[in-house]
Amino acid sequence: MAKQETLKAEIIEGICQIIADTDMGLTGTEIGKILADSRIPDTDPSLTKWKRLYNAFINWQNRHQCSNNIWDFIRRAMAPVRYLNDKDKFAFRRIELNKRLSFIGIEISEAGKFLKTDKVETISEAEKKADRLKSLLKDRNVHQDVLRFCKAELLQDNYFHAVFETTKSVADKIRDLAGLTSDGNELIDSVFAINNPILIINNLTTETEKSEHKGFANLLRGFFGMFRNTTAHSPKIKWSINEIDALDIMTLASLFHRRLDNSHKIRNV
């Protein structure tokens, strides 16, 4: 491989914070192994994960005045074969890394390959887009937990990342309220089971209330199936979201947040 130019410290820091994220990043053992495979000395193994990785990258780059082995580490860490049983982690890491790599004109494909893309030099356009989206959502009186995803860093290209984070927020709230760690249909089935639910959105005494409860659960299943799973497993180039679609999806997420805020926990797990 030809000698690759050095990476700015802020780019390296962003990469390390994603790859070594507390919940969705590599384990300490994995970091140590991939550092060794990439021939990067593990200079500070006792530090927190992302700082350990950052120091290893910076020290290697300063010594060799290139970024080749850092790219080799990322390639190994993002090899799709590592994620056969954990597609959500691959989606999270790829999406978050691509947001940072866009500033140097690089993107990681679904196949784990590095692709050249248009370089983002400022986020002023994204900031304008974020302000407009937030204004339009406020006009719809959407939930505050949806508005917080109107961020420039989520809107550098289209609305893909903002929608992805919004849909994840609904699942996160259900898990927090119910005290569970599962996801998708398994989570919905456990939390809103009609015979023995953990959370209820009404008194669940009349047939009408039972129908509403079932409908809410089915709507959540469809929401995750159509939007969250799609954005998690599809490259943004193949699933472009325009402003109108983003507004409608995020408005639906607002409905879920409001109903969940008013739900009642009737049993512990």
Secondary structure, DSSP 8 states (H G I E B T S, - for coil): --------HHHHHHHHHHHT-TTTS--HHHHHHHHHHTT-----TTS-HHHHHHHHHHHHHHHHSS-HHHHHHHHHHT-GGGGTT-HHHHHHHHHHHHHHHGGGTEEE-TTS-EEE-------HHHHHHHHHHHHHHHHTT--HHHHTT--GGG-SSSSHHHHHHHHHHHHHHHHHHHT----HHHHHHHHS-SSS-SEESS---SHHHHHHHHHHHHHHHHHIIIIIHHHHHS-GGGS---HHHHHHHHHHHHHHHHHHHT-EE----
